[in-house]
Amino acid sequence: MKIGPKRDIMRSLGVVAAALAIALSTTTSASAHYVYENEEVWANADSSKCLYNYAEVSHGSRGGYTKSQAHTGQNTGPGGCIFPWVRPAGELAAGYRYQKWDGAKWYTCRMLLSGDGVFSKTSTGIYTVSWDFGVAPPCGGGYYGTIGYSGTFYGGEWLARDVPVWSGQHYIEP
């Protein structure tokens, strides 16, 4: 008995759906290539100007990778501001604390903070700082995460520089 083409398609879709369900139910954050969070950390009263902070952790070249990004304006990542907003040179900052879990608490393994002079060198709406740690994790294998910081100078003051965003954790093999 021959099965019709419509039934073959339905059976194929069922197999694909089952395989996808198995893959998704067995995936963990440790098997993800990268983990990140992107949050609005400041907006003016009418939300026409805002600042988003992006924090990421991943395997990089196998020994770990950290990234922090400050972004303003439209089309600058998930959740952009209402209007484009380019900041003058020196008025957008980003930094990170690369954290490692020691089994009882998180500690800072490496850091690069905006107080260390990490500011945009040109007019921009996106400023990124990142580091690829090569083939060996800087503080040994284990769980790592990035605390990202960003800030913008507006109205005569720095805004949101003390609002951290946690990337989530990611296992880096020794």
Secondary structure, 3 states (H helix, E strand, C coil): CCCCHHHHHHHHHHHHHHHHHHHHHHCCHHHCCEEEEEEEEEECCCCCCEEEEEEEEECCCCCCEEEEEEECCCCCCCCCCCCCCCECCCCEEEEEEEEEECCCCEEEEEEECHHHCCECCCCECEEEEEEECCCCCCCCCEEEEEEEEEEEEECCEEECCCCCEEEEEEEECC
